[in-house]
C-alpha cells in the first residue's frame, strides 16, 4: 500500500467521522444521541468541575446491553425465578412468541436498575438544593436522588424505580444507593432476576469537563451468592447543552403492535 | 508509519465511522440468521414506532402469489442514526428489500437493507450507505 493511498484513506475516514458528528450537532430537534460518537470529545476537555454532574450525558453504544450481563452465581431462589423468565436475547433467549419480558411484551416500566443496564440512552442531570434529578431519554423517566442526608427506608413499599439517596464521596465522585425495587422487573435484557432485598450502588466519577465514568454494583443476597458489577467505569460523554433528545417510549400499545405483527404470524 | 501502526489507525477509524452494530431487543431465535433473501415489492405501510419500526410490502413469490411481508427494523432512535426517517417510505413506493426471514416460512423478517426506486439504499449499519438520502432540510418531527 502506498503512502499516498494510506493518506487518502485516512482523510476519507476522518471526513466521514466529522460528518457524523456534525450531523448530530446540527440537529435542533430529536437528537438520537447515538449519532454522536461516544468517544468524541466536545471541544477542549477542561478540568472536572467540583461536585457537579450538570449536563446531558451519553454512553453511546456502550449504554445498550442487548444480551444482558454475566452475573455472580444465582442462589437456589434466584435460579427458580430465573427459570420463569423467557428472554428475547442473551442466555435465556427463546423464539419470539414465547418471550415474556414484561418490558417488551406488556409495556411495563423497565424499572431500576434495568434502566441503566439495558437502554442507557442519554440522560440529563439536574442539581437542586436537596436532590439530584436524573432525566432519562429512554421511557422519558426521572429519578430523584435525595442529597439532604436522609436515610434509606426500612422495609419500603416496592417501587419500579426504588428509593435513592446520594452523597459526594470526594469532589468528583457521586455515589448513589438505591433500595426497594419491585421484583416484577428484570435486571437486564437476558432476564436476570432480582429480589426485594437488592441494593444497587452507582458511582459517577467526573474525569474531566466532558467525561464521566459509571460503575454499577448489584448486591442482592437473596438472588445472588455475592455482589457483582455489570458496569465498570462505563464512559459517558457530555452532549452539547442545547441538545433536544428524541422520545423513546416503549408503550403498551407499541408492545401489542409488535406482538401482532411479528410474534403472532410465527406461532 | 509502520504497517502495524497503520492497521491500528485504520481499525480506530473504522470504529469511529461505523459505530456500534445494530442491537437486537427481541433476539434472533426466530430468524434464519444464515439466510438472506431479496424481494421486489410495493410498500403498503411504514410504521415508525417503538419498540421497532415495521415495513409492510406486497411481493410476488415463486408461485405467483402475492404475500404481504412484515419486516422489522430497530427503533426510530437507532434508525435515525442510520439515515432512516418517518418519511422514508409511503404506500405505493416500489422497493427492493433484502431481509432475514423467520425460520417457519411466514412472510416475516428483519431488514438488512432497502433499495428505493431511485436507487438510494437504506441500510442497517450506523453510517448511511452510499446513495442514502441526504439529511433532510427539516429535522424529523414525531
Boltz contact constraints between the chains, C-beta under 6 A:
constraints:
  - contact:
      token1: [A, 13]
      token2: [B, 13]
      max_distance: 6.0
  - contact:
      token1: [A, 13]
      token2: [B, 17]
      max_distance: 6.0
  - contact:
      token1: [A, 16]
      token2: [B, 17]
      max_distance: 6.0
  - contact:
      token1: [A, 17]
      token2: [B, 16]
      max_distance: 6.0
  - contact:
      token1: [A, 17]
      token2: [B, 17]
      max_distance: 6.0
  - contact:
      token1: [A, 27]
      token2: [B, 139]
      max_distance: 6.0
  - contact:
      token1: [A, 29]
      token2: [B, 139]
      max_distance: 6.0
  - contact:
      token1: [A, 30]
      token2: [B, 139]
      max_distance: 6.0
  - contact:
      token1: [A, 30]
      token2: [B, 140]
      max_distance: 6.0
  - contact:
      token1: [A, 32]
      token2: [B, 77]
      max_distance: 6.0
  - contact:
      token1: [A, 32]
      token2: [B, 80]
      max_distance: 6.0
  - contact:
      token1: [A, 32]
      token2: [B, 81]
      max_distance: 6.0
  - contact:
      token1: [A, 34]
      token2: [B, 81]
      max_distance: 6.0
  - contact:
      token1: [A, 35]
      token2: [B, 81]
      max_distance: 6.0
  - contact:
      token1: [A, 37]
      token2: [B, 16]
      max_distance: 6.0
  - contact:
      token1: [A, 61]
      token2: [B, 20]
      max_distance: 6.0
  - contact:
      token1: [A, 64]
      token2: [B, 23]
      max_distance: 6.0
  - contact:
      token1: [A, 66]
      token2: [B, 23]
      max_distance: 6.0
  - contact:
      token1: [A, 66]
      token2: [B, 24]
      max_distance: 6.0
  - contact:
      token1: [A, 88]
      token2: [B, 26]
      max_distance: 6.0
  - contact:
      token1: [A, 88]
      token2: [B, 27]
      max_distance: 6.0
  - contact:
      token1: [A, 89]
      token2: [B, 24]
      max_distance: 6.0
  - contact:
      token1: [A, 89]
      token2: [B, 27]
      max_distance: 6.0
  - contact:
      token1: [A, 93]
      token2: [B, 27]
      max_distance: 6.0
  - contact:
      token1: [A, 93]
      token2: [B, 29]
      max_distance: 6.0
  - contact:
      token1: [A, 94]
      token2: [B, 29]
      max_distance: 6.0
  - contact:
      token1: [A, 95]
      token2: [B, 29]
      max_distance: 6.0
  - contact:
      token1: [A, 95]
      token2: [B, 30]
      max_distance: 6.0
  - contact:
      token1: [A, 96]
      token2: [B, 30]
      max_distance: 6.0
  - contact:
      token1: [A, 246]
      token2: [B, 77]
      max_distance: 6.0
  - contact:
      token1: [A, 248]
      token2: [B, 77]
      max_distance: 6.0
  - contact:
      token1: [A, 250]
      token2: [B, 50]
      max_distance: 6.0
  - contact:
      token1: [A, 250]
      token2: [B, 51]
      max_distance: 6.0
  - contact:
      token1: [A, 254]
      token2: [B, 49]
      max_distance: 6.0
  - contact:
      token1: [A, 254]
      token2: [B, 50]
      max_distance: 6.0
  - contact:
      token1: [A, 254]
      token2: [B, 51]
      max_distance: 6.0
  - contact:
      token1: [A, 258]
      token2: [B, 51]
      max_distance: 6.0
  - contact:
      token1: [A, 261]
      token2: [B, 54]
      max_distance: 6.0
  - contact:
      token1: [A, 261]
      token2: [B, 70]
      max_distance: 6.0
  - contact:
      token1: [A, 265]
      token2: [B, 106]
      max_distance: 6.0
  - contact:
      token1: [A, 265]
      token2: [B, 108]
      max_distance: 6.0
  - contact:
      token1: [A, 266]
      token2: [B, 30]
      max_distance: 6.0
  - contact:
      token1: [A, 266]
      token2: [B, 102]
      max_distance: 6.0
  - contact:
      token1: [A, 266]
      token2: [B, 104]
      max_distance: 6.0
  - contact:
      token1: [A, 266]
      token2: [B, 106]
      max_distance: 6.0
  - contact:
      token1: [A, 266]
      token2: [B, 108]
      max_distance: 6.0
